[in-house]
Amino acid sequence: MLIYSREGQRENPIDLTKGDVEQPEGGYLPPHLDKWISDLNATFLEGCKQFDLRKERELNTLTERRQEVRTILSEAAVQSLEEQYFWISTDWLRLWADTISPPALDNTPLLCSHGKFLASKITCMKRISELAWTKLESKFNGGPKLGKGDYCRECLMDGARMVVSSDSYRDRRTFMKSIAGEVLSGKREDGEYYVSKAWLQQWVKRKILDAPSEADAGPTNAITCSHGELMPEQAPGAKRILVPENFWSFLVEDALKVTPEDTSGCSSFPLDSSQCSHCTSELSEVADVEDALRIIKAKQRQNHEKLATGKAIALTPQSRYFLLPSPWLVQWRSYINMTGKNSSSVPEPELLNGVIDTLKCEKHIRLLERLPELVCKRGSFFQKNPCTDKLTIIPEDDWKCFCEEWGGIMQNGVSAFIETGDNRNESASQDVIDLENDMDIDTQQLILRTSPEVCEECIGDRESYELMQKLTYSEGDVSICLVRGKEAPKSMLEASDSGFEVDRRTSKRSRRTNYGKQTSLKVSATTTVYQLKMMIWELLGVMKENQELHKGTQVIDQESATLADVNIFPGDKLWVRDTEIHEHRDIADEICDKKTGHRDIEAGFRGTLLTGDIASEAG
């Protein structure tokens, strides 16, 4: 307890740090408080005294234990094997040496089922002298008492027999392994029993052990069918091989040692065993179906040689063709070209009648897809983009075969007729297909007429709906690339062009770019071009007035227009060039000039980002 004495009230202040202070007459504390403090002090002093006594007892006990351990350990050494000695558990001996109050002496972990110590437990026990044992036994009791002749002879004999048996098993298995190698290499012709060939190959690879393992069970599991008979060899994983009788007996012996209660894995199939008739019949049916399917696919590949291989089909004017959905044709090509074990993994295409119906609108029963473009190459006409077009032009003969093979109706197909016309005839310009100028055909054009005709009304409605869906995006990513030099790379000019062929192969030279920095921006359909340019200014450091922004070949310069107005969608790749016409200035000046409602700005902050809110401008 702390006692404070007020200074300046007494002539001789009391120093409480010098020990006991005699209380003068009248006292400093009330009597009851003084008595309470005295009692607390007495209790504390008594507790300290008891602690010192207990500490002294504990230290004495600890010293005695240490001395006892040293004494017994010094007497535990056995000087000669002729002397009487006893065995003691090392676990208990360690516990006895490390604790103040050890448990009773316990040698039971060293005993075998016959009540004597196991010779194999030699690493778990220690030999001590008779004197040390007597002291430990008298003080800690317990047991049992194990002398030098108390080892178990029966367990020793069993261990010796096991060692001999292990050596014998190793020798037998080594010999059988050599036989198995000869069987697998085809050098043995005295086979009398069937085993699984895959199982035997794994058995030969396993390490030779002292006893059979679980892997030695089931030498005939893989060749046993669900009816318990010999599985036909044509079944998956049912390859078998003949082994000699002595080798078979060895395998059965090992299998029964591992799983004595299960004999199903040791089904015996001698040389004259017949295959399961049920499984043979099922496999025959499956094989017939597969053979028939293989023949059908081969016939279809023969009937549609160019379509099956994906080769381009030359088109002839004044000829009749048909249009097929390109996705269906791709699925059909994968189906007929897949053979072997994986043929069942590819699903069959849908029936043609239902597929063709999806190409026609319900309102006018007209075609719902745009017609593919044609191109002239070396005097022949071909479909320009068969890989990306939604419709593929096929010959009339192929369509007839498809109708027979895939449930199509000849009259229900979308027929196409190719006509030639004059370029100067403006009335046919809507159906004109662009051609490459070649030889004498530059004054001619191809006109693709279909029956039914293209439904421009339904296609327009669908495209308008799809465009509206694309123009109502938010938080979309747009890629911006800063291009160095006067001309942009060809790949950038074609990156966002709708007519660009995605799968077209390009040379290394055409893929070379002179890109500068590249970044990705989060924008929405309502983001203005001005806001986009401010973002580019902030991230790429190109001043707004010096930005020449492009989407492919299209120049984007209407700052008040939104991205939806200029047809910029998520995933588009834009490129910008720094014209370097105007002198560079700070982006903060632009923000200050655009802020509505002028206010006085402290001179020290003028021209810095602290005078504007870039988030409100760049959105």
C-alpha positions as a printed Julia matrix, in Angstrom:
619×3 Matrix{Float64}:
   0.0     0.0      0.0
   1.23    3.5     -0.83
   1.03    6.15     1.89
   1.44    9.79     0.96
   2.59   12.49     3.32
   1.71   16.03     2.43
   4.81   18.22     2.24
   5.02   21.52     4.06
   2.69   20.41     6.87
   5.4    19.02     9.13
   8.76   20.34    10.18
  10.41   16.94     9.74
   8.96   15.05     6.77
   8.87   11.28     7.1
  10.91    9.18     4.66
   8.88    6.01     4.16
  11.59    4.35     2.08
  13.86    3.76     5.1
  11.85    0.89     6.5
   9.54    0.67     9.45
   8.29    3.99    10.65
   7.24    4.46    14.24
   3.89    5.97    14.49
   3.9     8.91    16.92
   1.19    9.63    19.37
  -2.05   10.36    17.72
  -0.9     8.21    14.68
  -1.11    8.94    11.0
  -3.92    6.45    10.28
  -7.2     5.56    11.92
  -6.83    2.55    14.29
  -8.99    0.18    12.21
  -7.08    0.99     9.06
  -3.77    0.6     10.83
  -4.86   -2.84    12.16
  -6.01   -3.92     8.69
  -2.66   -2.97     7.18
  -0.79   -4.78     9.93
  -2.82   -7.96     9.33
  -2.15   -7.78     5.59
   1.56   -7.37     6.21
   1.58  -10.32     8.58
  -0.27  -12.49     6.05
   2.16  -11.48     3.31
   5.18  -12.22     5.49
   3.74  -15.63     6.4
   3.13  -16.42     2.72
   6.71  -15.48     1.85
   7.95  -17.72     4.65
   5.87  -20.68     3.44
   7.1   -20.11    -0.14
  10.7   -20.18     1.01
  10.09  -23.41     2.92
   8.39  -25.08    -0.04
  11.13  -23.88    -2.37
  13.74  -25.36    -0.09
  11.89  -28.69     0.06
  11.53  -28.82    -3.73
  15.2   -28.01    -4.26
  16.2   -30.68    -1.76
  13.96  -33.23    -3.46
  15.34  -32.3     -6.87
  18.9   -32.58    -5.61
  18.16  -35.97    -4.06
  16.57  -37.19    -7.34
  19.56  -36.07    -9.35
  21.88  -37.79    -6.95
  19.75  -40.93    -7.04
  19.78  -41.0    -10.86
  23.53  -40.49   -10.98
  24.11  -43.21    -8.4
  21.89  -45.83   -10.03
  23.21  -45.08   -13.53
  26.77  -45.39   -12.28
  25.9   -48.82   -10.78
  23.85  -49.98   -13.83
  26.8   -50.95   -16.01
  27.29  -54.72   -16.45
  31.0   -55.45   -16.2
  30.85  -59.02   -17.47
  28.3   -61.2    -19.21
  28.94  -63.82   -16.55
  27.31  -61.58   -13.96
  23.58  -61.62   -13.33
  21.79  -58.78   -15.16
  18.24  -57.76   -15.92
  16.41  -56.11   -18.81
  14.52  -52.85   -18.37
  12.39  -50.83   -20.78
  14.27  -47.78   -22.16
  11.03  -45.81   -22.36
  10.38  -46.25   -18.65
  14.06  -45.61   -17.84
  13.94  -42.3    -19.72
  10.73  -41.33   -17.93
  12.28  -42.23   -14.57
  15.33  -40.05   -15.24
  13.37  -37.03   -16.48
  10.54  -36.76   -13.9
  10.52  -36.15   -10.14
   7.72  -38.65    -9.47
   8.02  -41.47   -12.02
   5.32  -44.16   -12.36
   5.71  -47.8    -11.36
   8.32  -49.84   -13.22
   6.77  -51.29   -16.41
   8.38  -53.94   -18.66
   5.17  -55.22   -20.25
   5.86  -53.61   -23.71
   8.83  -56.0    -24.01
   6.78  -59.19   -23.58
   5.54  -61.54   -26.27
   2.38  -63.65   -26.13
   4.32  -66.32   -24.16
   5.17  -63.95   -21.28
   8.87  -63.56   -22.13
  10.77  -60.76   -23.81
  11.05  -60.65   -27.58
  14.5   -60.71   -29.1
  13.24  -58.31   -31.78
  12.64  -55.71   -29.01
  16.35  -55.46   -28.28
  16.41  -51.81   -29.36
  13.67  -50.96   -26.84
  15.36  -52.29   -23.71
  18.58  -51.84   -21.75
  20.68  -54.26   -19.74
  21.38  -53.18   -16.11
  23.2   -54.78   -13.18
  21.51  -56.75   -10.41
  22.25  -53.99    -7.87
  20.64  -51.27    -9.99
  17.62  -53.47   -10.69
  17.16  -54.25    -6.98
  17.14  -50.56    -6.06
  14.66  -49.65    -8.8
  12.38  -52.6     -8.07
  12.35  -51.94    -4.3
  11.45  -48.27    -4.75
   9.1   -48.36    -7.74
   7.77  -51.93    -7.61
   6.23  -53.08   -10.9
   7.86  -55.5    -13.34
   7.93  -58.17   -14.62
  11.45  -59.24   -13.79
  13.34  -60.22   -16.96
  16.72  -61.9    -16.51
  19.31  -62.8    -19.08
  17.73  -66.21   -19.76
  14.13  -65.01   -20.06
  14.07  -64.64   -23.84
  11.32  -66.47   -25.77
  12.71  -69.48   -27.63
   9.48  -70.11   -29.54
   9.45  -66.58   -31.0
  13.12  -66.94   -31.94
  12.35  -70.15   -33.81
   9.39  -68.56   -35.59
  11.57  -65.63   -36.67
  14.26  -67.99   -37.98
  11.69  -69.98   -39.93
  10.31  -66.72   -41.39
  13.77  -65.66   -42.54
  14.29  -69.03   -44.21
  10.81  -68.81   -45.76
  11.53  -65.27   -47.03
  14.73  -66.41   -48.66
  12.93  -69.37   -50.18
  10.05  -67.13   -51.43
  12.51  -64.69   -52.96
  14.24  -67.53   -54.8
  10.92  -68.95   -56.05
   9.66  -65.55   -57.16
  12.9   -64.79   -58.97
  12.57  -68.09   -60.83
   8.89  -67.44   -61.66
   9.75  -63.94   -62.85
  12.15  -65.42   -65.4
   9.36  -67.75   -66.6
   6.98  -64.78   -66.92
   9.56  -62.92   -69.0
   9.85  -65.87   -71.36
   6.06  -66.12   -71.63
   5.7   -62.44   -72.52
   8.5   -62.65   -75.09
   6.87  -65.69   -76.73
   9.63  -68.17   -75.87
   7.39  -70.53   -73.9
   4.79  -72.63   -75.72
   3.76  -74.92   -72.85
   1.01  -72.63   -71.56
  -2.03  -74.31   -70.02
  -3.87  -71.5    -68.15
  -5.04  -68.04   -69.19
  -4.15  -64.9    -67.2
  -4.59  -61.22   -68.0
  -1.74  -60.01   -70.19
  -1.82  -56.47   -68.74
  -1.79  -57.9    -65.18
   1.19  -60.13   -65.98
   3.13  -57.22   -67.5
   2.67  -55.24   -64.29
   3.55  -58.29   -62.14
   6.9   -58.64   -63.9
   7.73  -54.97   -63.27
   7.08  -55.16   -59.5
   9.96  -55.41   -57.05
  10.61  -58.83   -55.54
   9.54  -58.79   -51.87
   9.79  -61.27   -49.01
   6.07  -62.05   -49.1
   3.07  -61.6    -51.43
   1.36  -58.18   -51.57
  -2.17  -57.05   -52.45
  -1.09  -56.44   -56.04
  -0.56  -60.2    -56.44
  -4.3   -60.86   -56.2
  -6.6   -61.17   -59.19
  -4.53  -62.56   -62.08
  -7.75  -63.34   -64.01
 -10.02  -60.46   -62.89
  -9.62  -58.53   -66.15
 -10.53  -61.53   -68.33
 -13.54  -62.65   -66.25
 -16.9   -61.36   -67.49
 -19.92  -60.45   -65.38
 -21.28  -63.98   -65.88
 -18.15  -65.51   -64.29
 -16.9   -66.94   -67.58
 -13.98  -66.23   -69.89
 -14.42  -62.83   -71.5
 -14.0   -62.61   -75.3
 -10.58  -61.3    -76.23
 -12.15  -58.64   -78.46
 -13.53  -56.87   -75.39
 -11.61  -53.78   -74.19
  -8.82  -54.72   -71.75
  -9.43  -58.47   -72.1
  -6.15  -59.45   -73.73
  -4.93  -62.75   -72.28
  -1.88  -64.96   -72.39
  -1.14  -68.62   -71.6
   1.18  -69.51   -68.7
   2.64  -72.88   -67.62
   0.93  -74.93   -64.9
   3.67  -74.46   -62.28
   3.58  -70.68   -62.75
  -0.21  -70.67   -62.46
  -0.02  -72.65   -59.19
   2.43  -70.08   -57.79
   0.1   -67.2    -58.71
  -2.91  -68.91   -57.12
  -0.94  -69.6    -53.94
   0.06  -65.93   -53.63
  -3.46  -64.71   -54.38
  -4.99  -66.95   -51.7
  -2.43  -65.76   -49.12
  -3.39  -62.14   -49.78
  -7.18  -62.63   -49.96
  -8.03  -66.04   -48.5
 -11.74  -65.2    -48.22
 -12.08  -64.07   -51.86
 -11.62  -66.72   -54.51
 -13.3   -64.77   -57.35
  -9.95  -63.32   -58.4
  -8.53  -66.82   -58.92
 -10.99  -68.08   -61.5
  -9.26  -70.84   -63.42
  -9.4   -70.75   -67.22
  -7.59  -73.77   -68.74
  -6.5   -73.87   -72.36
  -9.74  -75.51   -73.51
 -12.03  -72.9    -71.8
 -14.74  -71.51   -74.04
 -15.63  -67.83   -74.18
 -18.87  -66.5    -72.64
 -21.64  -66.88   -75.23
 -23.64  -63.89   -73.9
 -20.67  -61.51   -74.05
 -19.67  -62.86   -77.47
 -23.16  -62.18   -78.82
 -23.2   -58.64   -77.37
 -19.78  -57.86   -78.8
 -20.84  -59.2    -82.18
 -23.85  -56.89   -82.23
 -21.72  -53.9    -81.25
 -19.12  -54.82   -83.88
 -21.86  -55.1    -86.53
 -23.19  -51.65   -85.63
 -19.7   -50.15   -85.72
 -18.93  -51.81   -89.04
 -22.18  -50.52   -90.51
 -21.48  -47.03   -89.2
 -17.95  -47.16   -90.59
 -19.31  -48.1    -94.01
 -21.88  -45.28   -93.88
 -19.23  -42.71   -92.99
 -16.91  -43.96   -95.72
 -19.73  -43.73   -98.25
 -20.58  -40.18   -97.18
 -16.92  -39.17   -97.44
 -16.92  -40.6   -100.95
 -20.17  -38.85  -101.94
 -18.99  -35.48  -100.58
 -15.26  -35.64  -101.16
 -14.59  -31.9   -101.29
 -17.01  -31.01   -98.49
 -15.54  -33.72   -96.24
 -12.0   -32.47   -96.7
 -12.93  -28.77   -96.57
 -11.62  -28.01  -100.05
 -12.91  -24.96  -101.91
 -15.63  -25.68  -104.48
 -15.38  -23.9   -107.83
 -18.68  -22.26  -108.8
 -19.98  -22.1   -112.36
 -22.36  -19.43  -113.67
 -25.77  -20.56  -114.9
 -25.64  -23.48  -112.45
 -27.88  -24.39  -109.54
 -26.54  -24.72  -106.01
 -27.94  -25.0   -102.48
 -27.16  -23.22   -99.22
 -26.4   -25.04   -95.97
 -25.82  -23.62   -92.46
 -22.05  -23.56   -91.93
 -22.24  -24.76   -88.26
 -24.18  -27.87   -89.34
 -21.62  -28.58   -92.06
 -18.74  -28.27   -89.58
 -20.45  -30.71   -87.2
 -21.12  -33.14   -90.05
 -17.49  -32.96   -91.18
 -16.26  -33.74   -87.64
 -18.7   -36.64   -87.35
 -17.79  -38.48   -90.57
 -14.04  -37.88   -90.24
 -13.84  -39.24   -86.69
 -13.01  -42.96   -86.78
 -11.58  -45.55   -84.43
 -12.16  -45.72   -80.67
 -13.17  -42.06   -80.36
 -15.85  -42.19   -83.07
 -18.65  -42.43   -80.5
 -17.48  -39.24   -78.75
 -18.68  -37.01   -81.62
 -22.5   -36.6    -81.68
 -24.5   -36.98   -84.86
 -25.67  -33.8    -86.63
 -29.36  -32.87   -86.5
 -31.74  -33.86   -89.27
 -31.61  -31.45   -92.18
 -35.34  -30.74   -92.41
 -35.42  -29.05   -89.0
 -32.12  -27.25   -89.61
 -33.32  -25.77   -92.9
 -36.53  -24.55   -91.25
 -34.48  -22.43   -88.85
 -33.06  -20.51   -91.82
 -36.5   -19.17   -92.8
 -38.54  -16.51   -91.04
 -41.99  -17.51   -89.82
 -43.61  -14.33   -91.07
 -42.63  -14.35   -94.76
 -41.05  -17.84   -95.11
 -37.94  -16.19   -96.52
 -34.22  -16.53   -95.88
 -33.01  -15.12   -92.55
 -29.29  -14.89   -93.41
 -27.22  -12.66   -95.67
 -25.88  -14.3    -98.81
 -22.18  -15.18   -98.91
 -19.8   -13.19  -101.07
 -18.03  -14.63  -104.08
 -14.51  -14.0   -105.33
 -12.65  -14.7   -108.55
  -9.31  -16.48  -108.27
  -7.34  -17.36  -111.39
 -10.4   -17.34  -113.6
 -12.6   -19.45  -111.28
 -15.28  -18.34  -108.86
 -15.29  -19.38  -105.2
 -17.04  -18.49  -101.97
 -14.96  -15.7   -100.43
 -15.08  -16.55   -96.69
 -16.37  -20.13   -96.23
 -14.86  -20.31   -92.73
 -16.7   -17.26   -91.38
 -19.86  -17.14   -93.49
 -23.03  -18.38   -91.85
 -24.09  -20.12   -95.07
 -22.04  -22.41   -97.31
 -22.73  -22.95  -101.03
 -22.81  -26.64  -102.01
 -23.49  -28.32  -105.4
 -26.93  -29.72  -106.21
 -25.66  -33.33  -106.21
 -24.35  -32.94  -102.66
 -27.7   -31.57  -101.55
 -29.52  -34.57  -103.04
 -27.21  -36.96  -101.19
 -27.63  -35.02   -97.95
 -31.41  -35.29   -98.27
 -31.14  -39.07   -98.56
 -28.6   -39.38   -95.74
 -29.88  -36.83   -93.19
 -33.63  -36.63   -93.63
 -33.84  -33.57   -95.83
 -36.59  -32.67   -98.28
 -35.38  -31.72  -101.75
 -38.05  -29.07  -102.32
 -37.55  -27.58   -98.85
 -33.94  -26.59   -99.49
 -32.61  -23.1   -100.13
 -31.58  -23.15  -103.79
 -29.18  -20.63  -105.31
 -28.67  -19.76  -108.97
 -25.56  -17.94  -110.19
 -26.05  -15.55  -113.08
 -23.69  -13.2   -114.87
 -24.56   -9.55  -115.44
 -23.13   -6.24  -116.6
 -21.39   -3.92  -114.2
 -23.04   -0.94  -115.88
 -26.49   -2.19  -115.05
 -27.31   -0.18  -111.94
 -30.61   -1.99  -111.35
 -28.78   -5.14  -110.18
 -26.28   -3.38  -107.96
 -27.92   -4.62  -104.73
 -27.11   -8.24  -105.57
 -23.68   -7.59  -107.04
 -20.84   -9.64  -105.54
 -17.45   -7.94  -105.55
 -14.86   -9.71  -107.7
 -11.13   -9.33  -108.12
 -10.27   -7.89  -111.53
  -8.89  -10.73  -113.57
  -8.38  -11.1   -117.33
 -11.54  -10.32  -119.34
 -14.19  -10.49  -116.63
 -13.77   -7.0   -115.16
 -16.88   -5.84  -117.02
 -18.97   -8.72  -115.66
 -20.5    -9.47  -112.31
 -22.06  -12.48  -110.61
 -25.59  -12.29  -109.29
 -26.62  -14.86  -106.69
 -30.37  -15.42  -106.7
 -31.97  -17.64  -104.08
 -35.3   -19.32  -103.59
 -36.73  -18.33  -101.19
 -35.38  -14.81  -101.4
 -33.6   -12.97   -98.58
 -36.04  -11.38   -96.11
 -34.56   -7.92   -95.72
 -37.31   -6.84   -93.31
 -36.7    -9.62   -90.73
 -32.93   -9.42   -91.1
 -33.09   -5.65   -90.58
 -35.22   -6.1    -87.45
 -32.84   -8.7    -86.06
 -29.74   -6.66   -86.82
 -31.34   -3.58   -85.26
 -32.13   -5.54   -82.12
 -28.6    -6.98   -81.96
 -27.13   -3.51   -82.53
 -29.24   -2.06   -79.72
 -28.05   -4.82   -77.43
 -24.45   -4.05   -78.31
 -24.95   -0.3    -77.84
 -26.32   -0.59   -74.3
 -23.14   -1.79   -72.64
 -21.45   -0.48   -69.5
 -18.01   -1.14   -67.99
 -16.68   -2.5    -71.27
 -12.99   -2.79   -72.16
 -11.61   -0.89   -75.14
  -7.98   -1.31   -76.21
  -6.03    1.86   -77.1
  -2.7     1.64   -78.91
  -0.35    4.58   -79.46
   1.13    4.25   -82.97
   4.48    5.8    -83.81
   5.13    7.09   -87.31
   2.97    8.54   -90.05
   1.23    5.32   -91.12
  -0.49    2.75   -88.97
   0.31   -0.96   -89.46
  -2.02   -2.88   -91.74
  -3.03   -5.18   -88.87
  -4.32   -2.16   -86.9
  -6.26   -0.86   -89.88
  -7.99   -4.26   -90.24
  -8.36   -5.03   -86.5
 -11.86   -3.56   -86.2
 -12.92   -3.93   -89.83
 -16.02   -6.1    -90.12
 -14.76   -7.51   -93.4
 -11.43   -8.65   -91.96
 -10.79  -12.37   -92.29
  -9.98  -13.67   -88.8
  -8.44  -16.95   -89.93
  -6.43  -15.47   -92.78
  -2.75  -16.33   -92.65
  -0.4   -13.35   -92.76
   3.34  -13.14   -93.3
   5.8   -12.08   -90.62
   6.46   -8.86   -92.49
   2.79   -7.87   -92.51
   2.55   -8.64   -88.78
   5.37   -6.24   -87.89
   4.13   -3.26   -85.9
   5.52    0.04   -84.75
   3.34    0.24   -81.67
   4.15    2.49   -78.77
   2.27    2.3    -75.5
  -0.87    0.18   -75.24
  -3.56    0.29   -72.56
  -7.11   -0.83   -71.85
  -9.87    1.55   -70.73
 -13.2     0.95   -68.98
 -15.94    2.74   -70.94
 -19.69    2.63   -71.43
 -22.02    3.35   -74.35
 -22.73    6.87   -72.99
 -19.04    7.83   -72.68
 -18.33   10.73   -75.02
 -15.4    10.92   -77.4
 -14.18   13.94   -75.41
 -14.1    11.87   -72.21
 -12.29    9.06   -74.04
  -9.65   11.52   -75.28
  -9.2    12.86   -71.74
  -8.57    9.3    -70.51
  -6.01    8.8    -73.28
  -4.39   12.12   -72.35
  -4.12   11.04   -68.72
  -2.76    7.52   -69.39
  -0.68    7.92   -72.58
   0.33   11.57   -72.23
  -0.93   12.65   -75.67
  -2.65   16.04   -75.54
  -6.28   16.06   -76.68
  -5.67   18.5    -79.55
  -2.82   16.32   -80.85
  -4.78   13.04   -80.77
  -5.72   11.51   -84.11
  -8.09    8.74   -83.0
  -9.06    5.87   -85.31
 -11.1     2.7    -85.35
  -9.61    0.78   -88.23
  -9.72    3.25   -91.13
 -12.48    5.39   -89.55
 -11.41    8.72   -88.03
 -13.16    9.56   -84.74
 -13.22   13.33   -84.24
 -16.72   14.23   -83.0
 -15.97   15.03   -79.37
 -19.62   15.56   -78.41
 -20.69   12.17   -79.8
 -20.98    9.11   -77.56
 -19.16    5.86   -78.23
 -22.48    4.29   -79.22
 -22.94    7.04   -81.85
 -19.62    6.17   -83.52
 -20.16    2.37   -83.24
 -17.44    1.61   -80.69
 -18.16   -1.64   -78.85
 -16.45   -3.6    -76.02
 -13.39   -5.43   -77.31
 -12.69   -2.94   -80.11
  -9.07   -2.01   -80.81
  -8.57    1.71   -81.36
  -5.34    3.39   -82.33
  -4.2     6.93   -81.77
  -1.36    8.94   -83.33
   0.31   12.01   -81.83
   0.34   14.76   -84.49
   2.58   16.99   -82.31
   1.03   20.09   -83.95
   0.08   21.91   -80.76
   2.44   22.72   -77.94
   2.11   20.43   -74.96
   0.2    21.73   -71.95
  -0.91   20.37   -68.58
  -4.13   18.36   -68.42
  -5.14   20.42   -65.38
  -5.5    23.52   -67.57
  -8.05   21.68   -69.73
  -9.99   20.58   -66.66
 -10.05   24.13   -65.29
 -11.26   25.57   -68.61
 -14.11   23.04   -68.85
 -15.39   23.49   -65.3
 -18.73   25.27   -65.14
 -19.25   28.13   -62.71
 -15.97   30.1    -62.49
 -14.61   30.74   -59.02
 -11.55   32.47   -57.67
  -8.57   30.13   -57.45
  -5.67   30.67   -55.16
  -2.59   31.57   -57.18
  -0.45   28.85   -55.6
  -2.81   26.07   -56.84
  -3.45   27.47   -60.32
  -2.62   25.02   -63.1
  -2.61   21.91   -60.81
  -4.98   18.94   -60.41
  -6.17   20.44   -57.12
  -8.23   23.0    -59.08
 -10.31   20.44   -61.03
 -12.2    17.15   -60.76
 -10.95   14.84   -63.48
 -13.52   12.19   -62.58
 -16.4    14.52   -63.49
 -14.81   15.29   -66.84
 -13.49   11.88   -67.82
 -16.5     9.9    -66.43
